[in-house]
């Protein structure tokens, strides 16, 4: 987590911006005289707006942020009105789960609106909101979105300097549609069981089991990804509860230190989310404990119950992905790896064009997209590289694939930096080097030779390392791509993808 690349310190800047936006949202709610419940709602709304809106353009991000109330306001009204009608409330919650997951087929916007709708229902359960509080909840949400939008798009517009890369929501085209349909049924079935079991352990805090199940399904595609994510969520929650016992309980809800620690947790959520789900869950769990302290209900027994409900939700998610329309791990590995390799191809071509004098070619967006794709590759391969995996050979080869793709990403970042230098000049050898990189990518992504092919091709001849930074980065790419041929296309049965 601490050595993960952060080009332009973008993760750091984004985390500080999130603290600023959420702090402004809570401050606005307090200055308007809203209740503590409304202020917490506003803070969580701003967090969601800054965390979940990931459209590939600033204009699309503005539209999605403006549409969040369309998804959230009706759900808030529904959840508060059904607060005292358990059966109807539970049925409505499951309907929101189904619709929220199904909406992911419409890309980042559907993903964000689905999460916001679910969390609007969840927050009302967390805060035990009733219909009389609905006007001030609406006001808090509106103020929070205004505050978050002001910080994101006016005061600290990071995306203007660092164009946002499109977050890969899943497999493209019909593959994504099929996956979201399967996940919608999986998540709904898992949440239904989690809801029932959660209420068995607690009539008041059952929603943590449902929330755990929901978030385990976010940004996962295969059975293996979901199982590993569930394990990491439980691990992060356990550590977070220990930290909460040491920090949150002794505070007794004191406003000033609690607010400061919540800001630290918010920073931790945004800074660690791209690289460590367990660390992110630690920050989320500590923040939840601090908020319970503000509400005056925090106790060791409550934190233990939080752990029990988390375990229930994780088990329900695991059973659902195994028993309900399972999507096997090896069905997704090859697709994500090939998307990453094609992104290397696009970045190389754009860098070469830029160095050749094209004013419009820009490899930076491709480099940023590659970082996101590699995060998805790591998630897809997580079941294979997990320390508890019994398949040692598969684990070693999967780790080798990740290491070599990281090498590719490092060379692409260096190449993009060289291309951005106005003084960089064109070298006649660039075209030949780029052609070799393109040929290597095409060989690795050819349909007849994907992961799990029966034989290994001959290694490509790599010329001696050339002089000059651009050529040096291209040479590094050639070597990494050549070495990828062995773990991706071994003559042994593939540990990463098989025909099943």
Secondary structure as GFF3:
##gff-version 3
##sequence-region A 1 500
A	DSSP	three_ten_helix	7	9	.	.	.	ID=ss1
A	DSSP	alpha_helix	10	31	.	.	.	ID=ss2
A	DSSP	alpha_helix	36	52	.	.	.	ID=ss3
A	DSSP	alpha_helix	58	81	.	.	.	ID=ss4
A	DSSP	alpha_helix	86	102	.	.	.	ID=ss5
A	DSSP	three_ten_helix	103	106	.	.	.	ID=ss6
A	DSSP	alpha_helix	107	127	.	.	.	ID=ss7
A	DSSP	three_ten_helix	131	133	.	.	.	ID=ss8
A	DSSP	alpha_helix	134	150	.	.	.	ID=ss9
A	DSSP	pi_helix	151	155	.	.	.	ID=ss10
A	DSSP	alpha_helix	158	161	.	.	.	ID=ss11
A	DSSP	alpha_helix	173	201	.	.	.	ID=ss12
A	DSSP	alpha_helix	207	217	.	.	.	ID=ss13
A	DSSP	alpha_helix	223	251	.	.	.	ID=ss14
A	DSSP	alpha_helix	255	273	.	.	.	ID=ss15
A	DSSP	alpha_helix	277	295	.	.	.	ID=ss16
A	DSSP	alpha_helix	300	323	.	.	.	ID=ss17
A	DSSP	alpha_helix	330	355	.	.	.	ID=ss18
A	DSSP	alpha_helix	364	385	.	.	.	ID=ss19
A	DSSP	alpha_helix	392	420	.	.	.	ID=ss20
A	DSSP	alpha_helix	429	445	.	.	.	ID=ss21
A	DSSP	three_ten_helix	447	449	.	.	.	ID=ss22
A	DSSP	alpha_helix	469	488	.	.	.	ID=ss23
###
